[in-house]
Amino acid sequence: MGLKQIDHGSAEYQQMVKLREEVLRKPLGLSFDTEELEKEKNEILIAAFDEEDIIGCCILSDIGMQKIRLRQMAVHDSVQGKGIGASIMSFAENIAKDKGYKYMVMHARDTAIGFYEKFGYKVNSDEFEEVGLSHHIMEKELFS
């Protein structure tokens, strides 16, 4: 498995969009629109590959005040539970630290809270609904 930043609009990015649709959107009856994807041009796009095939991804978005938001974390169903998500988390945190961010935050689906807690993230909000599912804001201070 290899991890790397990818470019918006590239063939790798198209794979990323497809993976996110399969794992995160289709089960909820949702899809992406062009405008939504266009906003990702200036974000940090991270992908995990097995040979040429994408198996996991996430996006990092600057939200100001030395905070970066992890979003759209997805791992292909066929490799869940094999450490891919953990590798993506570590890679994303290292990129964020290298760019000078002090905190990483996310809107975590309630079903994923336990996963993020393993990496030191703490629930930092009351429950709220997003894309029809219960979420909580989670946050972690990134140490250099």
PESULRA-V808890 format. One record per run of one state. SS is the DSSP state (~ for helix, > for strand, _ for the rest). FROM is the first residue (numbers start at 1). TO is the last residue. If there is no record, write none. Layout:
# PESULRA-V808890
ss->{SS & SS}
from->{FROM & FROM}
to->{TO & TO}
This chain:
# PESULRA-V808890
ss->{_ & > & _ & ~ & _ & ~ & _ & > & _ & > & _ & > & _ & ~ & _ & ~ & _ & > & ~ & _ & > & _ & > & _ & > & _}
from->{1 & 2 & 7 & 11 & 29 & 34 & 43 & 44 & 51 & 53 & 65 & 67 & 76 & 77 & 80 & 84 & 99 & 103 & 110 & 118 & 122 & 124 & 128 & 131 & 133 & 142}
to->{1 & 6 & 10 & 28 & 33 & 42 & 43 & 50 & 52 & 64 & 66 & 75 & 76 & 79 & 83 & 98 & 102 & 109 & 117 & 121 & 123 & 127 & 130 & 132 & 141 & 144}
